[in-house]
Amino acid sequence: MVYRASSPELSPSAISTKMVVAGGFGAGKTTFVRSVSEIEPVTSEALMTEASAGADDLSATPDKVMTTVAMDFGRVSLDADLALYLFGTPGQDRFWFLWDDLIRGALGAVVLADPRRLADCFPAIEYFENVPDMPFIVALNCFDGILPYGIEDVRAALAIDPEVPLLTCDARDTASAVYTLTELVRYAMNLTRDPVFA
């Protein structure tokens, strides 16, 4: 699969599938969808108000003024035969009731994790561990290329099964986000062995 910078012309027999981008508050989900989408992404960001004070931890993201309250949506064509429709989840636990609807029909999920706040991704990992037949990978969104821990140390700390891919990415970088999605597609294909993807 080769990503093209501009939207490729999809073939009449192209496969389209749904992917979910999940994770904790401020992990970079909206940025990830925006950086990779070849269409104008749909976002549901709202201005953060004093009502969220005490509920949302801004210590690692003090400049954050907007937050997703429903979902993000974008599309990326990995080649002329495969288009991914991306659905980004809201990160705060008060919006988790939306997740069950957002993941319905998805081929797989990327769990974005902020390495500065690893504990924030525990709920998302646990959620997908309990969804039957939902392949997911964990991507450490390394801000400014900094990963303060070794990959295997992170795997152990998060208690991620050895077969679940764990990689680094930069949600702001299109090539990095595309690579992450490509790895998710590969992982999901290997698990499902669905002949439609052969």
Secondary structure as GFF3:
##gff-version 3
##sequence-region A 1 198
A	DSSP	beta_strand	15	23	.	.	.	ID=ss1
A	DSSP	alpha_helix	29	36	.	.	.	ID=ss2
A	DSSP	beta_strand	45	47	.	.	.	ID=ss3
A	DSSP	three_ten_helix	50	52	.	.	.	ID=ss4
A	DSSP	beta_strand	66	68	.	.	.	ID=ss5
A	DSSP	beta_strand	72	79	.	.	.	ID=ss6
A	DSSP	beta_strand	82	88	.	.	.	ID=ss7
A	DSSP	three_ten_helix	93	98	.	.	.	ID=ss8
A	DSSP	alpha_helix	99	103	.	.	.	ID=ss9
A	DSSP	beta_strand	106	113	.	.	.	ID=ss10
A	DSSP	three_ten_helix	115	121	.	.	.	ID=ss11
A	DSSP	alpha_helix	122	129	.	.	.	ID=ss12
A	DSSP	beta_strand	136	141	.	.	.	ID=ss13
A	DSSP	three_ten_helix	143	145	.	.	.	ID=ss14
A	DSSP	alpha_helix	151	158	.	.	.	ID=ss15
A	DSSP	beta_strand	166	169	.	.	.	ID=ss16
A	DSSP	alpha_helix	174	192	.	.	.	ID=ss17
A	DSSP	three_ten_helix	195	197	.	.	.	ID=ss18
###
